[in-house]
């Protein structure tokens, strides 16, 4: 099968190409940055800035902006609708839907009246609360606010730099951090697994200590995480289709709550997919072209597999499974 991977030169894109190549597919790597695209070349039969003359059987996108673009096209793919993608890429909308369903507390939008709205957030959520940009990956704009002056000056800093993000304040979830990756087809869960993030990559470079991707994570079998993530997806999409990666974090009582869904794209754990027998990017591609795939349910990988992020050949971050 010919598969075009858009954003193939990024860390997650390289790992998707690696997983698809391991399954025997012909991978076409597409990326705007030719210097990054070279990292995907060992796993691709062709690379370039567009699909070129080679007609792929199916398309897959990794960067959020390309995910949204692909969802709006008629190109062959398996992914959530554009409407679902838009909800998932707007953290305020998704959190409010979960709150209405009883899965989370409501978020507070921080508008132009910054001091007043921060005070409202403190009244509703208490201190500390979590402040972040409503859109964007990599823990964009995230910081813990235990003093309202911190929140005010943090937002004003970005505004003085010419950045006009929309901001939301949320309940601070202080417990363990999880990601549940899943593949769905016509409303049926095909496969899913959870991992706990244990250490963030370069945490000292971010005021929040989070940089959107872990340097160490570990697969877990946690029925509460699986159940909450399943519910979180169904609240957003009544008939899920394609990839849904749910981020969750525990509250002080150890109850996991969803914080966001990265829909339509894989997390960076793709090497795990081929190392332990279930290659999710392969299953995704096969479903996209109409092949039948037997549902595998949750916990498709053994618990305790530790994933360590490192620099691969001095170029790109990748994850290597190491059995604990």
N, C-alpha and C positions, 0 to 999 in steps of 0.2 A: 504494500500500500504506500502511496505517496502522500506525505503529510507535511504541510507548510507550517512552520512554527514562527509566529510573529514575535519579535523581541527575543530572538534566539541568542543574542549576545550577552544578555544579562545572566546573573548567577542562576536564577530559577530556570531561565530559558535553556541554558547550557545543560542543566540537569534533566530537563524534559527531553531534549534532543538525545542525551545519553541513554535514557530509559527507552525511548522509541527505537533507537539504533540497536539496543540489546534485544529488542523483540523482533528484529529483522526487517523493520520498515525502512523505506527510502525517505530520508528526512531532508526537507528543503529549509535551510535556515535563512530567515529574513530579519534584517535589523537596519536601522538608520545609521548606526555607528559602525563603519567598516573596521575600525580598530578593535572593537569588541567582538564583532562577528567572527573574527579569526579563532576565538576560543571555542566556538561551536563546530568549526570545520572538521575535526576528527570524527564527528558523529553524523555528518551530513554528506549527501551525494551532490548537493549544490548549495551555494550561498549567494546572497545578493541583497540589494535594497528592496526588491520586490520579487514576486513569484517568477518573473521572467517567462520564458516560453514553456516551461514545464507546468503541466496542468495537474495540481494536487487533487487527490481524492477527497481530502478533508483539510480544514484549516483549524489551527489552534493559536490563541494569543496569550501572552503572559503579562505585559504591562497593562495597568488598569485602563489607560486611554485607548489601547488597542483592543482590549476586551470589549469596551463599549462600542468602538467602531465596528468590530466584527459582528456584534450582536445586531447591529442595524442593517447589515447586508444580507443578501440572498446566497452568499457563499456556503458551500457544504460544511456543516459544523454540528456539534452537539453542545448546546449551552443554554443557560437561562434566557428568558426573554429580555428585551431591552428595558422594559418596565422594571423587572426584578433587578437587573444590573444597576439601574439608577437608584433604587432603594438601598441596595447593599453598599453602593459607593457613597451614600449620604448617611453618615453615622447617626445624625440626629433623627432622621426618619426611621431607621431600623430600630434604634433604642426605644423610640416612642411606641412603635408597634409591639415590641416585646413587653414594654411596661403595660400597655393596654391588655395584653394577654396574661399578665401576672408573672412574667419571667424576670423582670427587672424593675427598678424604680425609674421614675420619669427623669429625663435629662432636662436641663435648663439652658435655653438658648441665650447666649450673651450678645445683646445687640449694641447699638451705638452708645446707649447710656451705660457705659461700662461699670462705674462704681455701683449704681443702683442695681444692675442686673447681677453683679457679683454678690451683692448683699442678699438678693433674692435667692441665689444659689446656696449661700450659706444658711439661710433660713430654712430652705427646703431640704437640703442634703446634709447640713451640718459641716463642721470642719474636722479633718481635711476633706476636700473633694478633688476630683480629677478634672483637669482642664485640658482640652485638646481641640485641634481643628476638626471641623465636621467632615471634611473630605481629605483624602490623601493617605498614602501608605507610609510605612516606616515610622509609626508613632509620631506623625507630624504634629508639631506644636504641643506635645504632651508634657505636662508638668503637674506635680502635686502642689495643691494650694492649701497651706495651713495658716496663712495670713493673707487677708484680702489685698494687702499692698503687693504681695508677690504676683497675684493674678492680674492686677491692674497694670503693673509695670511690665509684666511679661507680654500682655497683649499690645501695650503701647510700643514696646520695643519692635515688634514685628510691623506695626503700622508705620513707625518712623523709617523702617527699611523698605517701605512701599509694598508690603505684603498685606493684602486685604482678605484674609481668610474669614470664614464663618466659624464661630466658636461655640462649643457646648461644654457645660459643666455636668459631671456625672458623679454618682455615688462612688467613693473610693473602695475598691475591692482589694483587700490586703492579702488574700490567700494565694494559693498556688495558681500557676498560669498554664493554660492548656491550649492546644490546637487540635481540632477534630477535622480530619480531611475525609471527604466522602464523594462518591460517584452515584448519581441517580439516573434513572431512565423512565420517563413517563410516569412519574410519581412513586416509583419503587426504588428503595435503597438497594443499590447493587453491592456496594462495599464501603466500609468505613474503618478508621482507626484513629486513636488519640495518642498524643504525645504530650509530655509535660516539658515546658521550657525551664531549664535549670540555671542557665547563665546567658546573658546577652552579649552580643558582639560589641566590643569597644564601648562599654557602658559609660566610661568616663567622658566620652564625647557628647553626652546628652544630659541636660539637667534632670530629666526624669529617670535616668539610668536605663532606659529602654531605647533600643535602636531599631525596633521592628523585626529583628531576626535574631534567633538564638545562636550562640556559639556551642552550647551543649543542650541537647534535649534527649528525652528518653520515652520510648513507647510505654503506654500504660493500658491496663484493662480496668476501666472505672465505669461501672454501670450508670452512675449518676451523671458523669460527663457525657456518656453516649446518649442517655435519655434527654438531657437538657439540650444538647446540640441538635438532636433529631427534632425536638419541638421548635427550636429556634428557626430551623430551616422551614418547617411547615407553616410557621406563622408568616414568614416572608413570602413563601411560594406554595400555593395549595397543590401544585403538581410539579414538583422539582424535576429538573432535567439538566444533566451535565454535572459540573463540578461545584461543590460548596465546601469551603474551608472555614470552619467556625472557630473564632477565638473566644475563649472563656476564661473567667477568673473567679476564684472562690471568694466569698465574703468571710467575715470573721467567724461565722458558724461552720465554715467549710462547705457551704452550698455553692455550686458553680453557677455563674450567670453569663449569658452571652454578651460580648462586647462589640463584635462586628463579624460580618461574613465577607470573605473574599470570594466572590462568585465568578465562575467562568474560567478560573485559572488555578493552577496547582501551587502549593507551597514549595519550598526549596528542597523537600525530602525525596525527590525523585530517585536517587540511587537506591534508596531502601526498597523501592517498588520492584526492582528486578533482582535484588539480592536475596529476598526471602519468598520468592515463588509467585507473588501476586503483583503483576506489573500494571498498576492503575492507568498510566497513560496509554498502554496498549489496549486495555479493556475500553477505555474512553474512545479511542480511535475506531475500534471494531464496532462499537455501538453506533458511532456516528455514520458509518456506511451501511447500517442496517443488519449487521450480524447479531445473532442471538448470544447473550451472555447470561449464565446462570448466576442469580444473586448469591452473594457470599455472606451478607450481613456484616456485623461489627467485629472488631478485634481480629482483623485478618493477619496481623503480624504478632509474633510472640512478645510478651511483656518484657521490659528490661533491656531492650535493644537501645544502646546509647549512641546518639548521633553527634559526632564531633565535627564542627566546622573548621576548615583550615584553608590555607592558600594552596591551590592545586597548580603545580608547575610555575609558581610565582605569578599567576595571572588571575585566576578566578576563584571565588569562594565556592566550595562544594561540601557536601555532607557525606561522611563515610560511616557506615554502620559498624559498630563494634559491640558484640554481644557482651553484656555485663556479667 
